Amino acid sequence: MNQILEMTGLMKRLNAGIAPALLTTPAKVIVLRLKAMCLLQLIAIFFNLRINIMAKTQVFFIHGGMTFKNYRDYWRYLSTREVLAQKRARWTDGYLEKNLGSHCEIIRPRMPLSDNAKYKEWKLAFERYFSLLRNNIILVGCSLGGIFLAKYLSENKFPKKILSTYLVCAPFDNSLPEEDLVGGFKLKSDLSLLEKNSPRLNLLFAQKDDVVPVYHAQKYAAKLKQANIVIYKHIKGHFKMAEFPEIIKMIKADIRRER
């Protein structure tokens, strides 16, 4: 970017700093050559930047959300949920960019109405990004984002080659202790297409998750033949920690393996 600014600045000075009428013919030729050299350098810099961006592995991250059976339950949630003056640090925020930014292009869409989510709306928002995606993409879904990916990839052929998929604390069904999983996110009985779309499929759970109990991992295991299911004993709660080095290590290993 600094090189682009330097080249454009030089061209501006060449255009503004010398009156064309005062230049002799040889001088005009020199100025034109300098302009041409600057333009060629700008093209080369832009091309190199584009190559670098295209070379990065894309990581598409889908955040979590809530679903409710009716508006009354949704209103009760809005009336009683915890409010904070300052946002707590979560690995689902800028942590991926900080630790994978030099290797990956992080795509982080804001899924519609995450506090009262509907699968059809999330599906539409997800598919809007398909024209921006490249082969060997990595998909990461957390909580509701995890079951969204499980449902979508088990019902639809994904348009690009998937390098790996990570479903983090993804519920399997509506057997949650304190929340309802509705809004069209129910999985069908056959999940075979999920593994066909993403042969390198990872499901990550916590032994002490109080939102998505660990038995949801067992339910996925009964349906998936080749998935890598990891249950962390040291993670407490619903993966609401500031750092998640385990997933960073796994994603970097995926990228190295492909290259």
C-alpha positions in Angstrom: 0.0 0.0 0.0 2.9 2.4 0.8 4.3 1.7 -2.7 1.1 2.6 -4.3 0.9 5.9 -2.5 4.5 6.7 -3.4 3.9 6.0 -7.1 0.6 7.9 -7.3 2.3 10.8 -5.5 5.1 10.9 -8.0 2.7 10.9 -10.9 0.8 13.8 -9.3 4.0 15.7 -9.0 4.9 15.0 -12.6 1.5 16.2 -13.7 1.3 19.3 -11.5 4.9 20.4 -11.1 5.9 21.1 -14.7 4.0 23.3 -17.2 3.9 21.3 -20.5 4.3 24.5 -22.6 7.7 25.1 -20.9 9.1 21.7 -21.8 11.3 21.1 -24.7 10.6 18.0 -26.9 13.4 15.8 -25.2 12.1 16.9 -21.8 8.5 15.9 -22.7 9.8 12.5 -23.8 11.5 12.0 -20.4 8.4 13.0 -18.5 6.2 10.7 -20.5 8.6 7.8 -19.9 8.6 8.5 -16.2 4.8 8.5 -16.2 4.8 5.2 -18.1 7.3 3.7 -15.6 5.1 4.8 -12.7 2.0 3.4 -14.3 3.7 0.0 -15.0 4.9 -0.1 -11.4 1.4 0.6 -10.1 0.0 -2.2 -12.2 2.7 -4.6 -11.0 2.1 -3.7 -7.3 -1.7 -4.1 -7.7 -1.2 -7.5 -9.4 1.2 -8.7 -6.7 -1.3 -7.6 -4.0 -4.1 -9.5 -5.8 -1.9 -12.6 -6.0 -1.2 -12.4 -2.3 -4.9 -12.1 -1.4 -5.9 -14.9 -3.8 -3.2 -17.1 -2.3 -4.7 -16.9 1.2 -7.0 -19.6 2.4 -10.5 -18.3 3.1 -12.0 -19.0 6.5 -15.7 -18.4 6.6 -16.9 -18.0 10.2 -20.6 -18.2 11.2 -21.5 -16.9 14.7 -24.1 -18.3 17.1 -27.5 -17.0 17.9 -30.9 -17.8 19.6 -34.2 -19.2 18.5 -37.6 -19.0 20.2 -40.9 -20.8 19.9 -43.0 -17.7 20.1 -42.7 -13.9 20.5 -43.6 -14.0 24.2 -40.5 -16.1 24.9 -38.4 -13.8 22.8 -39.7 -10.8 24.7 -38.9 -12.4 28.0 -35.3 -13.1 26.8 -34.9 -9.4 25.8 -36.3 -8.3 29.2 -34.1 -10.5 31.3 -30.8 -11.0 29.5 -27.6 -9.7 31.0 -26.4 -6.3 29.8 -22.8 -5.1 30.1 -21.2 -1.7 29.8 -18.1 -3.3 28.2 -17.9 -6.1 25.7 -16.2 -9.3 27.0 -13.4 -10.6 24.9 -14.3 -13.8 22.9 -12.4 -15.9 20.5 -15.3 -15.5 18.2 -14.5 -11.8 17.7 -11.1 -10.7 16.5 -9.1 -13.7 17.7 -9.1 -15.5 14.4 -7.9 -12.4 12.5 -5.1 -11.9 15.1 -3.8 -15.4 14.8 -4.7 -16.4 11.3 -4.6 -13.1 9.4 -1.2 -13.7 7.8 -2.3 -17.1 6.5 -6.0 -16.6 5.9 -8.7 -14.3 4.6 -11.3 -14.2 7.3 -14.9 -13.8 6.1 -17.2 -13.0 9.0 -20.8 -12.2 7.9 -23.4 -10.8 10.2 -26.2 -13.3 10.0 -29.7 -11.8 10.1 -31.6 -11.4 13.4 -29.3 -13.6 15.4 -31.3 -13.0 18.6 -34.3 -14.6 17.0 -32.9 -16.5 14.1 -34.7 -18.3 11.2 -32.9 -20.9 9.1 -34.4 -19.7 5.8 -33.0 -16.2 6.4 -29.6 -17.5 7.4 -29.5 -19.7 4.3 -30.3 -16.8 2.0 -27.6 -14.6 3.7 -25.0 -17.5 3.5 -25.6 -18.1 -0.2 -25.2 -14.4 -1.1 -21.4 -14.9 -0.4 -20.9 -17.8 -2.7 -19.7 -15.6 -5.6 -16.8 -14.4 -3.3 -15.6 -17.9 -2.3 -12.7 -19.9 -3.6 -11.8 -23.6 -3.5 -10.2 -25.1 -0.4 -12.2 -22.9 1.9 -12.4 -23.6 5.7 -15.9 -23.3 7.3 -16.3 -22.6 11.0 -19.6 -22.5 12.8 -20.1 -21.8 16.5 -23.2 -23.0 18.4 -26.2 -22.1 16.2 -23.8 -21.4 13.4 -22.5 -24.9 13.8 -25.9 -26.6 13.4 -26.6 -24.2 10.6 -23.6 -25.5 8.7 -24.5 -29.1 9.6 -28.0 -28.6 8.2 -27.0 -26.7 5.1 -24.1 -29.1 4.1 -26.3 -32.1 4.8 -29.0 -30.8 2.4 -27.2 -28.9 -0.3 -24.2 -29.5 -2.5 -21.6 -26.8 -1.6 -20.4 -24.9 -4.7 -16.7 -24.9 -3.8 -14.2 -27.5 -2.5 -14.1 -27.5 1.3 -10.7 -27.9 2.9 -12.1 -28.5 6.3 -15.2 -27.8 8.5 -15.3 -27.0 12.2 -18.6 -27.3 14.1 -17.9 -25.8 17.6 -20.4 -26.7 20.4 -23.1 -27.3 17.8 -26.4 -28.6 19.1 -27.8 -31.7 17.4 -31.5 -31.2 18.3 -33.9 -29.5 20.6 -32.9 -31.4 23.7 -31.2 -28.3 25.3 -31.6 -27.7 29.0 -32.5 -24.0 28.9 -33.0 -23.0 25.3 -35.3 -24.0 22.4 -33.8 -25.0 19.1 -36.5 -24.0 16.6 -36.8 -21.6 13.7 -36.2 -24.3 11.0 -32.8 -25.5 12.2 -33.9 -29.1 12.7 -31.6 -31.6 11.1 -32.9 -34.3 8.8 -32.1 -37.9 9.7 -29.6 -38.5 6.8 -26.4 -36.5 7.3 -24.3 -38.4 4.7 -24.1 -35.4 2.4 -22.4 -33.4 5.2 -19.4 -35.7 5.1 -19.4 -35.8 1.3 -19.3 -32.0 1.1 -16.6 -31.9 3.8 -14.5 -35.1 4.2 -12.4 -33.3 6.8 -15.1 -32.7 9.3 -14.3 -31.7 12.9 -16.9 -31.4 15.8 -15.6 -29.7 18.9 -17.4 -30.0 22.3 -16.7 -29.2 25.9 -17.3 -31.8 28.7 -18.7 -29.1 30.9 -20.8 -27.1 28.4 -23.9 -26.0 30.2 -25.7 -24.8 27.1 -25.0 -27.7 24.6 -24.4 -30.8 26.8 -21.8 -33.2 25.7 -24.4 -35.9 24.8 -25.0 -33.9 21.6 -21.5 -35.1 20.5 -22.7 -38.7 20.9 -25.8 -38.0 18.8 -23.6 -36.6 16.0 -21.2 -39.6 16.3 -24.1 -42.0 15.8 -24.9 -40.3 12.4 -21.4 -39.5 11.1 -19.0 -42.2 10.1 -15.7 -40.3 9.5 -16.0 -37.1 11.5 -13.3 -36.2 14.0 -15.1 -35.5 17.3 -13.1 -33.8 20.0 -14.4 -33.4 23.6 -12.3 -30.9 25.7 -12.2 -31.5 29.4 -10.5 -28.3 30.3 -13.0 -25.9 28.6 -15.7 -24.8 31.0 -19.0 -23.6 29.7 -20.2 -22.8 26.2 -16.8 -21.9 24.6 -17.1 -18.3 25.7 -13.3 -17.9 26.3 -11.1 -15.1 25.0 -8.7 -17.5 23.3 -9.0 -20.9 21.5 -5.5 -22.0 20.5 -6.7 -25.5 19.8 -8.7 -24.5 16.7 -5.9 -22.2 15.5 -3.4 -25.1 15.6 -5.9 -27.3 13.7 -6.6 -24.8 11.0 -2.9 -24.1 10.5 -2.3 -27.8 10.2 -5.0 -28.0 7.5 -3.4 -25.3 5.5 0.1 -26.8 5.7 -1.3 -30.2 4.7 -2.9 -28.7 1.6 0.2 -26.8 0.5 
